[in-house]
Amino acid sequence: MLACRQLPWRPLNIPACVSKPLLTRQLSTSKLPHRLIVQATLLSRLKRPRYRFFSATLRGLQDASSQATATLKADSPKHRIDDSTVSYTGPLTKTFRNLKIFSLSSFGLATALTPFMFIIESSLPLGARFALAFTAMATSGVSTALVSWAGAPYVASLRLLHEEKRADDADTEGESSSIEMETSTLLLKPLYTTVYDTAFLAPTRRGFSTWELAERVEIPASQAGSTGSEETIAETKDKEGRVKGRWIVKWEGDGVGTCVRAGKVVRYFNVHEELLPISIR
């Protein structure tokens, strides 16, 4: 048997630089490029907005930044509209849906058949084939784009929302109302736009639209926000509850506000006003 030799025990000498915690270095915002600072400012608008609520006229402000941040999480619940709260349903919703399906099908068929113009033997010269393929694709593409432009603002459903205001706000007693409108994209994906103050809905000259979110407003100074402050007037979410964009007003003083777009917010709406149960505007 081999004899094992026991070596004397010696403690390990660990350098002092290893045993001490590493120092972290904080990067000052003054050293960041201007482009990163601008992007951070735009992202803050999407993550921490100020919301505006109303009842019959414009009333106080409410900071809902915590609620807005929660909607930006990936695990946010899916957005669904309760049929019991729907106040309006678009009578042409099914018509626009079928029109979008037909337009997408025709565009897909034209795209799939175009290569066969160059595969199948024909007496047509190559230039004529290119002209024929371009005409077919352009015609189908333009018609699909027109259907998307005309059908995008059509409101499939509209409902009234009631939000209880804070008890510590003297100017916001009782309840405030807002509206939520459902539209759809060309690919039939639903979008839900919440307008927190219908005073910002104005008539529009755009075709196939009834309302639009105003770019500039003038209201009494007592009902407007402080000079330089920003408020979220409307926001658009997808089916999963993710915020796609917001319509933000920046107050310039004396009750004058200028609105800007942040993200992909739905601005135009096509509603049959004669079918509304109440006057929204």
N, C-alpha and C positions, 0 to 999 in steps of 0.2 A: 504494500500500500504506500501511496505517496504521502509524505508528511506535509501538512499545510503549515505555513509560517504566518503567524499573526503579526501584522505590522502595527506599529504604534499609531494611535488616533491623533490627528492634527486638525484643528479648526481651519476652515477655508477663509482666506483673506479676501473679502469682497470689497472692491474699490468703493470709495465713498460716493463717487459720481453715479454708480449704479443703484445704490441703496436709496439715494434721494429721488424724490419724484421729479419728473421732467417738467420744465417750465413751459407753459403755453404762451404763445404770442398772439395777441389780438391785433387784428388789422383795422386800422383807422379808416373811417369812411372818407376822410379827406384825401387819402391816397388812392381811392378807387377811381377808375376811369369814369368820365362823365356819362358814357353810354350805359354803364351798369347802374349808376345812380338814377337815371331816367327810367330804366326798366323796373327798378325797385319801387319807384313812385307809382308807376302804372299798375304794378301788381298789388300795391297797397290799396288801390281803389277797388279792386275786385275782391279783396279779402276783408276789408274793414269799412263797409259803406255806412252811411247814415240814411235811414229810411224816413219817408214823409208819409203821414196818414191824414185822412180827412173824414169829415162826416157830411155836412151839407156844404160847407165852405172850407177854405184852407185853415188848418189849425196846427197846433204845436209840433214839435220835433220829438223823435224817439230814436235812441241809439240802439240798433240791433246788430251790432258787430259780432257778438258771440253766436247769434243764430245764423248769420250769414257765413261765418267761418265753418260752422258745422255742416252746411250744405256743400261745402267744397271738398269734404272728405270722400274718399273712394267708396266707403261702405255706407253711404247715405241711402235711406230707403227709397224705393221706387215711387215715382210721382203718380198718383191716381186721383181721378176726380170722382167724388161721390155723386151718383146720379140724383140723389135727393136734394142736392144743393144747386143743381143746374137751373139757371133762370132763363136761358136762351139756347136754342139748338138751331144751327144753320140748316135751312131746308135744302140747300144744294151741296151738302157735304158729300153724299154718295156720288153725285154727278162729277164733282171735281176729283174724287178718288178714282173713279173709272176712267176719267180723261187722262189722269197721270199714268195709270197702268197702261192704257192704250198707247200713249206717247212713248213711254219707256220701251214697250214691246216693239213698236215700229222702229225705234232707233237701234235697238239691239239686233233686230232682223236685218236692217240695212248694213250694219257693221259686219255681221256674220257673212252676208252674201257678197259684199264688195270684193273680197279676194278671188272669188270664182270668176269675176270678169277678166282676170288675167290668166287664169288656169285653163278655162275652156277655149278651145280653138275657134277662132272667128276671123272673118274677113276684115274686121275693123282694124285700123292701124293702132299702134300703141298710144299715140296722142289722143285719139278718140276715146279709147278705153279710160285713160286717165281723166278726161273731161267728164265722161259719163259717171265714173265713180265719185269724182268730186261733187258733181251736181246732186247725186243721190245722198251722199253724206251731209252736204251742206243743207239740203232741204229738210232732211230728218232732224238734223241738229238744231236748226233755227226754230222749227215747230216745237221741239221739246223745250227749248229755252223760253219760248213764248208761253207755253203751258205752265212752266215753273214760275215765270214772272206774274202771270195772272192768278194762279192758284195759291201762291205763297201767303198772301195776306188774308185769305178767306178764313173766317172764324167758325170752327166747327161747334164750339160750345162756349158759353160764357156763364160765369157764376159770380155771385156777390160773396165777398169775404168779410167777416166781422172780427176785428181784433180788439181785445180789451186793453185800454190804455193804462198807464201807470197811475196809481192812486195818489202819488206825491206830486203830480203835475196838475196845477190848478187850471191850466188851459185845456186839458185833455180829459175832462170828466166824461164818463159814460163809455160809449163804444165808437169806434171809427170804422169806416167801410172802405174796402178796396175791391177791385175786380180782377178776375183771372180769366184769360182768354186762351183757348186752345187752337193752334194752327198746326200745319204739317209741312214738311219739306217735300221736295220732288220725289224722294225715295220713301215717302209715306211715313217718315219718322215724326211723332208728335212733339210739338214744342209748347210750353206753357209760359205765357207772359203775364206777370202780375203788375198791374198799374196801381201804385199806392195813392195817387191823387189824380182824379179824372179831370181836374182843371187844366192839366197839361195835355189833354186830348183835344186836338183841333181838327177842323175840316181840312181835307187834302185835295189837291188837284191831280194826284196820281190816278191813273186809270185802275179800275177794279179795286178801289179802296174807298173807304168812308172816313176813317180817322187816321191821324198820324200823331206821333209824339212831337210836341212843339219844340222848335229850336231856341226860341226866345220868349220869355214871359214877362209881364209887368203886372204886379199885384200890389196892394197896400203894403207899405213898409212894415207895419205892425204884424203882418202875417208872414213875412218873408224871414229867411234866416239872416244871420249876421254876415257882414261884408267879408268875402273871401271864403266862407264856409261852403261845403259841398254836401249834397243830399242825393240819395238814390230815389229817382222817381219811378222807374220801372226796371224789371229784370226778367230775363228769359232763362228757363231751365229746360233740360231734356227729360226724358222719361225716367232716367235714373236719379233725378234730383240734382244733377250737376249744373252749376251756373254757367251759361253760355255767354252772357253779356249783360250790361246794365246801361241805363240811360240816366246820366248824372247832371244835375243842375248846379252851377256855381253862381252864387249871389254876388252881384257887383255893387249893391247898395241902392237905397231908395226903392226897394221892391223889384228891381230889375235882375233877371237871372238869365244866363246863357247855358244851354244844354249841350252836352257832348256825348259821344258814343264811346263805350268801353266794352270791347269784345263784339260778339255777334248777337246783338239784341234785335228782336223783331220790332220794327218801327211802325209799319203800316198795317191797318186792319180793315177788313171788309165785312161789315155788319148790316143786316136788314133792320134799320132803326124802327121801322113801323111794327116789327115783331117783338121789340123789347118790352118787358112788362112795366118798366119804369124808365124815366129819363135819366140816362147815365151822365150826360154832359149838361 
